[in-house]
């Protein structure tokens, strides 16, 4: 599984986004950040999140 820890992106948030592929985990993380943190996905955010993807 691929994982993105929301706190790694600088949010005070314990959410861990999990998905089988990097593309899905990125999409889930972007949806989470948009819905929970109210931020629009920017190219910089997408790039940052891509670097934060971990193998679980
Ligand atoms: Zn979060």
PDB file of the backbone (N, CA, C, O) and the ligand in Angstrom, with CONECT records:
HET     ZN  A 101       1
ATOM      1  N   UNK A   1       0.838  -1.203   0.000  1.00  0.00           N
ATOM      2  CA  UNK A   1       0.000   0.000   0.000  1.00  0.00           C
ATOM      3  C   UNK A   1       0.870   1.249   0.000  1.00  0.00           C
ATOM      4  O   UNK A   1       1.974   1.270   0.544  1.00  0.00           O
ATOM      5  N   UNK A   2       0.337   2.277  -0.624  1.00  0.00           N
ATOM      6  CA  UNK A   2       0.988   3.584  -0.573  1.00  0.00           C
ATOM      7  C   UNK A   2       0.296   4.414   0.502  1.00  0.00           C
ATOM      8  O   UNK A   2      -0.911   4.293   0.711  1.00  0.00           O
ATOM      9  N   UNK A   3       1.054   5.239   1.169  1.00  0.00           N
ATOM     10  CA  UNK A   3       0.499   6.050   2.246  1.00  0.00           C
ATOM     11  C   UNK A   3       1.012   7.476   2.175  1.00  0.00           C
ATOM     12  O   UNK A   3       2.164   7.726   1.819  1.00  0.00           O
ATOM     13  N   UNK A   4       0.129   8.410   2.522  1.00  0.00           N
ATOM     14  CA  UNK A   4       0.542   9.793   2.726  1.00  0.00           C
ATOM     15  C   UNK A   4       0.052  10.186   4.117  1.00  0.00           C
ATOM     16  O   UNK A   4      -1.136  10.074   4.418  1.00  0.00           O
ATOM     17  N   UNK A   5       0.980  10.650   4.969  1.00  0.00           N
ATOM     18  CA  UNK A   5       0.625  11.159   6.290  1.00  0.00           C
ATOM     19  C   UNK A   5       0.337  12.647   6.141  1.00  0.00           C
ATOM     20  O   UNK A   5       1.189  13.430   5.720  1.00  0.00           O
ATOM     21  N   UNK A   6      -0.894  13.013   6.501  1.00  0.00           N
ATOM     22  CA  UNK A   6      -1.287  14.406   6.329  1.00  0.00           C
ATOM     23  C   UNK A   6      -0.358  15.333   7.114  1.00  0.00           C
ATOM     24  O   UNK A   6      -0.045  16.433   6.660  1.00  0.00           O
ATOM     25  N   UNK A   7       0.075  14.890   8.283  1.00  0.00           N
ATOM     26  CA  UNK A   7       0.957  15.745   9.097  1.00  0.00           C
ATOM     27  C   UNK A   7       2.281  16.030   8.388  1.00  0.00           C
ATOM     28  O   UNK A   7       2.891  17.074   8.614  1.00  0.00           O
ATOM     29  N   UNK A   8       2.730  15.104   7.528  1.00  0.00           N
ATOM     30  CA  UNK A   8       3.968  15.323   6.762  1.00  0.00           C
ATOM     31  C   UNK A   8       3.829  16.508   5.805  1.00  0.00           C
ATOM     32  O   UNK A   8       4.821  17.133   5.429  1.00  0.00           O
ATOM     33  N   UNK A   9       2.588  16.808   5.417  1.00  0.00           N
ATOM     34  CA  UNK A   9       2.344  17.925   4.503  1.00  0.00           C
ATOM     35  C   UNK A   9       2.198  19.242   5.258  1.00  0.00           C
ATOM     36  O   UNK A   9       1.904  20.282   4.667  1.00  0.00           O
ATOM     37  N   UNK A  10       2.409  19.183   6.573  1.00  0.00           N
ATOM     38  CA  UNK A  10       2.410  20.418   7.345  1.00  0.00           C
ATOM     39  C   UNK A  10       1.094  20.744   8.020  1.00  0.00           C
ATOM     40  O   UNK A  10       0.931  21.838   8.560  1.00  0.00           O
ATOM     41  N   UNK A  11       0.147  19.807   8.000  1.00  0.00           N
ATOM     42  CA  UNK A  11      -1.139  20.039   8.650  1.00  0.00           C
ATOM     43  C   UNK A  11      -1.129  19.439  10.040  1.00  0.00           C
ATOM     44  O   UNK A  11      -0.487  18.416  10.282  1.00  0.00           O
ATOM     45  N   UNK A  12      -1.849  20.085  10.960  1.00  0.00           N
ATOM     46  CA  UNK A  12      -2.023  19.549  12.299  1.00  0.00           C
ATOM     47  C   UNK A  12      -3.174  18.554  12.233  1.00  0.00           C
ATOM     48  O   UNK A  12      -4.302  18.877  12.603  1.00  0.00           O
ATOM     49  N   UNK A  13      -2.887  17.350  11.761  1.00  0.00           N
ATOM     50  CA  UNK A  13      -3.918  16.404  11.364  1.00  0.00           C
ATOM     51  C   UNK A  13      -3.325  15.007  11.436  1.00  0.00           C
ATOM     52  O   UNK A  13      -2.199  14.778  10.996  1.00  0.00           O
ATOM     53  N   UNK A  14      -4.088  14.078  11.993  1.00  0.00           N
ATOM     54  CA  UNK A  14      -3.557  12.721  12.154  1.00  0.00           C
ATOM     55  C   UNK A  14      -4.000  11.785  11.048  1.00  0.00           C
ATOM     56  O   UNK A  14      -3.785  10.577  11.144  1.00  0.00           O
ATOM     57  N   UNK A  15      -4.610  12.312  10.003  1.00  0.00           N
ATOM     58  CA  UNK A  15      -5.109  11.464   8.933  1.00  0.00           C
ATOM     59  C   UNK A  15      -3.954  10.780   8.194  1.00  0.00           C
ATOM     60  O   UNK A  15      -2.921  11.389   7.912  1.00  0.00           O
ATOM     61  N   UNK A  16      -4.163   9.515   7.895  1.00  0.00           N
ATOM     62  CA  UNK A  16      -3.241   8.765   7.044  1.00  0.00           C
ATOM     63  C   UNK A  16      -4.049   8.301   5.836  1.00  0.00           C
ATOM     64  O   UNK A  16      -5.042   7.587   5.979  1.00  0.00           O
ATOM     65  N   UNK A  17      -3.621   8.706   4.665  1.00  0.00           N
ATOM     66  CA  UNK A  17      -4.336   8.324   3.448  1.00  0.00           C
ATOM     67  C   UNK A  17      -3.638   7.097   2.874  1.00  0.00           C
ATOM     68  O   UNK A  17      -2.425   7.092   2.663  1.00  0.00           O
ATOM     69  N   UNK A  18      -4.433   6.054   2.627  1.00  0.00           N
ATOM     70  CA  UNK A  18      -3.888   4.790   2.119  1.00  0.00           C
ATOM     71  C   UNK A  18      -4.578   4.415   0.814  1.00  0.00           C
ATOM     72  O   UNK A  18      -5.783   4.610   0.658  1.00  0.00           O
ATOM     73  N   UNK A  19      -3.808   3.881  -0.114  1.00  0.00           N
ATOM     74  CA  UNK A  19      -4.374   3.378  -1.368  1.00  0.00           C
ATOM     75  C   UNK A  19      -3.355   2.432  -1.998  1.00  0.00           C
ATOM     76  O   UNK A  19      -2.168   2.482  -1.678  1.00  0.00           O
ATOM     77  N   UNK A  20      -3.826   1.576  -2.889  1.00  0.00           N
ATOM     78  CA  UNK A  20      -2.913   0.584  -3.491  1.00  0.00           C
ATOM     79  C   UNK A  20      -1.893   1.184  -4.451  1.00  0.00           C
ATOM     80  O   UNK A  20      -0.811   0.623  -4.625  1.00  0.00           O
ATOM     81  N   UNK A  21      -2.213   2.298  -5.067  1.00  0.00           N
ATOM     82  CA  UNK A  21      -1.276   2.863  -6.047  1.00  0.00           C
ATOM     83  C   UNK A  21      -0.965   4.318  -5.706  1.00  0.00           C
ATOM     84  O   UNK A  21      -1.724   4.988  -5.006  1.00  0.00           O
ATOM     85  N   UNK A  22       0.165   4.782  -6.215  1.00  0.00           N
ATOM     86  CA  UNK A  22       0.597   6.153  -5.964  1.00  0.00           C
ATOM     87  C   UNK A  22      -0.425   7.146  -6.516  1.00  0.00           C
ATOM     88  O   UNK A  22      -0.705   8.170  -5.892  1.00  0.00           O
ATOM     89  N   UNK A  23      -0.972   6.841  -7.677  1.00  0.00           N
ATOM     90  CA  UNK A  23      -1.932   7.763  -8.286  1.00  0.00           C
ATOM     91  C   UNK A  23      -3.180   7.918  -7.412  1.00  0.00           C
ATOM     92  O   UNK A  23      -3.686   9.024  -7.218  1.00  0.00           O
ATOM     93  N   UNK A  24      -3.668   6.775  -6.886  1.00  0.00           N
ATOM     94  CA  UNK A  24      -4.871   6.828  -6.048  1.00  0.00           C
ATOM     95  C   UNK A  24      -4.605   7.531  -4.724  1.00  0.00           C
ATOM     96  O   UNK A  24      -5.420   8.331  -4.265  1.00  0.00           O
ATOM     97  N   UNK A  25      -3.470   7.231  -4.116  1.00  0.00           N
ATOM     98  CA  UNK A  25      -3.213   7.853  -2.817  1.00  0.00           C
ATOM     99  C   UNK A  25      -3.057   9.366  -2.985  1.00  0.00           C
ATOM    100  O   UNK A  25      -3.450  10.139  -2.111  1.00  0.00           O
ATOM    101  N   UNK A  26      -2.492   9.773  -4.093  1.00  0.00           N
ATOM    102  CA  UNK A  26      -2.365  11.201  -4.373  1.00  0.00           C
ATOM    103  C   UNK A  26      -3.748  11.839  -4.544  1.00  0.00           C
ATOM    104  O   UNK A  26      -4.015  12.912  -4.003  1.00  0.00           O
ATOM    105  N   UNK A  27      -4.618  11.174  -5.296  1.00  0.00           N
ATOM    106  CA  UNK A  27      -5.963  11.703  -5.501  1.00  0.00           C
ATOM    107  C   UNK A  27      -6.756  11.768  -4.192  1.00  0.00           C
ATOM    108  O   UNK A  27      -7.460  12.744  -3.933  1.00  0.00           O
ATOM    109  N   UNK A  28      -6.633  10.708  -3.363  1.00  0.00           N
ATOM    110  CA  UNK A  28      -7.339  10.705  -2.071  1.00  0.00           C
ATOM    111  C   UNK A  28      -6.808  11.818  -1.170  1.00  0.00           C
ATOM    112  O   UNK A  28      -7.574  12.498  -0.487  1.00  0.00           O
ATOM    113  N   UNK A  29      -5.490  11.993  -1.177  1.00  0.00           N
ATOM    114  CA  UNK A  29      -4.896  13.036  -0.330  1.00  0.00           C
ATOM    115  C   UNK A  29      -5.341  14.422  -0.777  1.00  0.00           C
ATOM    116  O   UNK A  29      -5.621  15.283   0.056  1.00  0.00           O
ATOM    117  N   UNK A  30      -5.406  14.637  -2.071  1.00  0.00           N
ATOM    118  CA  UNK A  30      -5.859  15.935  -2.587  1.00  0.00           C
ATOM    119  C   UNK A  30      -7.314  16.181  -2.204  1.00  0.00           C
ATOM    120  O   UNK A  30      -7.680  17.296  -1.830  1.00  0.00           O
ATOM    121  N   UNK A  31      -8.151  15.136  -2.298  1.00  0.00           N
ATOM    122  CA  UNK A  31      -9.558  15.274  -1.913  1.00  0.00           C
ATOM    123  C   UNK A  31      -9.670  15.578  -0.420  1.00  0.00           C
ATOM    124  O   UNK A  31     -10.472  16.420  -0.016  1.00  0.00           O
ATOM    125  N   UNK A  32      -8.869  14.894   0.402  1.00  0.00           N
ATOM    126  CA  UNK A  32      -8.865  15.121   1.844  1.00  0.00           C
ATOM    127  C   UNK A  32      -8.469  16.564   2.158  1.00  0.00           C
ATOM    128  O   UNK A  32      -9.120  17.230   2.963  1.00  0.00           O
ATOM    129  N   UNK A  33      -7.417  17.036   1.527  1.00  0.00           N
ATOM    130  CA  UNK A  33      -6.931  18.391   1.812  1.00  0.00           C
ATOM    131  C   UNK A  33      -7.956  19.431   1.362  1.00  0.00           C
ATOM    132  O   UNK A  33      -8.134  20.461   2.011  1.00  0.00           O
ATOM    133  N   UNK A  34      -8.619  19.153   0.255  1.00  0.00           N
ATOM    134  CA  UNK A  34      -9.644  20.080  -0.233  1.00  0.00           C
ATOM    135  C   UNK A  34     -10.848  20.102   0.719  1.00  0.00           C
ATOM    136  O   UNK A  34     -11.351  21.168   1.074  1.00  0.00           O
ATOM    137  N   UNK A  35     -11.298  18.912   1.126  1.00  0.00           N
ATOM    138  CA  UNK A  35     -12.530  18.831   1.910  1.00  0.00           C
ATOM    139  C   UNK A  35     -12.319  19.148   3.384  1.00  0.00           C
ATOM    140  O   UNK A  35     -13.139  19.829   4.001  1.00  0.00           O
ATOM    141  N   UNK A  36     -11.222  18.656   3.948  1.00  0.00           N
ATOM    142  CA  UNK A  36     -11.008  18.805   5.392  1.00  0.00           C
ATOM    143  C   UNK A  36     -10.267  20.101   5.709  1.00  0.00           C
ATOM    144  O   UNK A  36     -10.567  20.768   6.699  1.00  0.00           O
ATOM    145  N   UNK A  37      -9.315  20.447   4.879  1.00  0.00           N
ATOM    146  CA  UNK A  37      -8.484  21.623   5.181  1.00  0.00           C
ATOM    147  C   UNK A  37      -8.841  22.829   4.315  1.00  0.00           C
ATOM    148  O   UNK A  37      -8.290  23.913   4.508  1.00  0.00           O
ATOM    149  N   UNK A  38      -9.752  22.650   3.368  1.00  0.00           N
ATOM    150  CA  UNK A  38     -10.251  23.780   2.598  1.00  0.00           C
ATOM    151  C   UNK A  38      -9.238  24.418   1.671  1.00  0.00           C
ATOM    152  O   UNK A  38      -9.361  25.595   1.330  1.00  0.00           O
ATOM    153  N   UNK A  39      -8.231  23.650   1.257  1.00  0.00           N
ATOM    154  CA  UNK A  39      -7.220  24.212   0.362  1.00  0.00           C
ATOM    155  C   UNK A  39      -7.378  23.683  -1.055  1.00  0.00           C
ATOM    156  O   UNK A  39      -7.729  22.522  -1.267  1.00  0.00           O
ATOM    157  N   UNK A  40      -7.115  24.546  -2.009  1.00  0.00           N
ATOM    158  CA  UNK A  40      -7.162  24.113  -3.407  1.00  0.00           C
ATOM    159  C   UNK A  40      -5.846  23.430  -3.772  1.00  0.00           C
ATOM    160  O   UNK A  40      -4.771  23.888  -3.383  1.00  0.00           O
ATOM    161  N   UNK A  41      -5.937  22.332  -4.522  1.00  0.00           N
ATOM    162  CA  UNK A  41      -4.704  21.670  -4.955  1.00  0.00           C
ATOM    163  C   UNK A  41      -3.951  22.542  -5.955  1.00  0.00           C
ATOM    164  O   UNK A  41      -4.485  22.890  -7.008  1.00  0.00           O
ATOM    165  N   UNK A  42      -2.737  22.886  -5.631  1.00  0.00           N
ATOM    166  CA  UNK A  42      -1.873  23.634  -6.545  1.00  0.00           C
ATOM    167  C   UNK A  42      -0.820  22.670  -7.088  1.00  0.00           C
ATOM    168  O   UNK A  42      -0.605  21.603  -6.513  1.00  0.00           O
ATOM    169  N   UNK A  43      -0.165  23.035  -8.186  1.00  0.00           N
ATOM    170  CA  UNK A  43       0.919  22.171  -8.684  1.00  0.00           C
ATOM    171  C   UNK A  43       1.997  21.952  -7.627  1.00  0.00           C
ATOM    172  O   UNK A  43       2.590  20.876  -7.555  1.00  0.00           O
ATOM    173  N   UNK A  44       2.253  22.986  -6.795  1.00  0.00           N
ATOM    174  CA  UNK A  44       3.259  22.846  -5.730  1.00  0.00           C
ATOM    175  C   UNK A  44       2.815  21.807  -4.695  1.00  0.00           C
ATOM    176  O   UNK A  44       3.615  20.996  -4.228  1.00  0.00           O
ATOM    177  N   UNK A  45       1.516  21.847  -4.346  1.00  0.00           N
ATOM    178  CA  UNK A  45       0.987  20.890  -3.363  1.00  0.00           C
ATOM    179  C   UNK A  45       1.056  19.472  -3.927  1.00  0.00           C
ATOM    180  O   UNK A  45       1.438  18.538  -3.221  1.00  0.00           O
ATOM    181  N   UNK A  46       0.691  19.314  -5.179  1.00  0.00           N
ATOM    182  CA  UNK A  46       0.734  17.989  -5.804  1.00  0.00           C
ATOM    183  C   UNK A  46       2.166  17.456  -5.814  1.00  0.00           C
ATOM    184  O   UNK A  46       2.405  16.279  -5.542  1.00  0.00           O
ATOM    185  N   UNK A  47       3.108  18.333  -6.129  1.00  0.00           N
ATOM    186  CA  UNK A  47       4.517  17.929  -6.149  1.00  0.00           C
ATOM    187  C   UNK A  47       4.985  17.535  -4.749  1.00  0.00           C
ATOM    188  O   UNK A  47       5.686  16.539  -4.567  1.00  0.00           O
ATOM    189  N   UNK A  48       4.575  18.351  -3.751  1.00  0.00           N
ATOM    190  CA  UNK A  48       4.962  18.068  -2.369  1.00  0.00           C
ATOM    191  C   UNK A  48       4.389  16.723  -1.923  1.00  0.00           C
ATOM    192  O   UNK A  48       5.098  15.907  -1.334  1.00  0.00           O
ATOM    193  N   UNK A  49       3.120  16.497  -2.200  1.00  0.00           N
ATOM    194  CA  UNK A  49       2.478  15.246  -1.791  1.00  0.00           C
ATOM    195  C   UNK A  49       3.120  14.046  -2.480  1.00  0.00           C
ATOM    196  O   UNK A  49       3.289  12.991  -1.869  1.00  0.00           O
ATOM    197  N   UNK A  50       3.471  14.206  -3.731  1.00  0.00           N
ATOM    198  CA  UNK A  50       4.107  13.112  -4.469  1.00  0.00           C
ATOM    199  C   UNK A  50       5.394  12.672  -3.763  1.00  0.00           C
ATOM    200  O   UNK A  50       5.707  11.483  -3.703  1.00  0.00           O
ATOM    201  N   UNK A  51       6.131  13.649  -3.232  1.00  0.00           N
ATOM    202  CA  UNK A  51       7.382  13.332  -2.533  1.00  0.00           C
ATOM    203  C   UNK A  51       7.124  12.703  -1.174  1.00  0.00           C
ATOM    204  O   UNK A  51       8.013  12.062  -0.614  1.00  0.00           O
ATOM    205  N   UNK A  52       5.919  12.876  -0.631  1.00  0.00           N
ATOM    206  CA  UNK A  52       5.603  12.363   0.707  1.00  0.00           C
ATOM    207  C   UNK A  52       5.032  10.948   0.678  1.00  0.00           C
ATOM    208  O   UNK A  52       4.793  10.362   1.734  1.00  0.00           O
ATOM    209  N   UNK A  53       4.812  10.395  -0.502  1.00  0.00           N
ATOM    210  CA  UNK A  53       4.229   9.056  -0.594  1.00  0.00           C
ATOM    211  C   UNK A  53       5.214   8.040  -0.022  1.00  0.00           C
ATOM    212  O   UNK A  53       6.383   7.995  -0.405  1.00  0.00           O
ATOM    213  N   UNK A  54       4.705   7.223   0.907  1.00  0.00           N
ATOM    214  CA  UNK A  54       5.528   6.185   1.533  1.00  0.00           C
ATOM    215  C   UNK A  54       4.969   4.812   1.176  1.00  0.00           C
ATOM    216  O   UNK A  54       3.800   4.660   0.819  1.00  0.00           O
ATOM    217  N   UNK A  55       5.843   3.827   1.285  1.00  0.00           N
ATOM    218  CA  UNK A  55       5.436   2.436   1.087  1.00  0.00           C
ATOM    219  C   UNK A  55       5.090   1.850   2.457  1.00  0.00           C
ATOM    220  O   UNK A  55       5.916   1.865   3.369  1.00  0.00           O
ATOM    221  N   UNK A  56       3.873   1.338   2.596  1.00  0.00           N
ATOM    222  CA  UNK A  56       3.441   0.771   3.895  1.00  0.00           C
ATOM    223  C   UNK A  56       3.411  -0.743   3.800  1.00  0.00           C
ATOM    224  O   UNK A  56       3.077  -1.416   4.775  1.00  0.00           O
TER     225      UNK A  56
HETATM  226 ZN    ZN A 101      -5.558  16.262   7.056  1.00  0.00          ZN
END
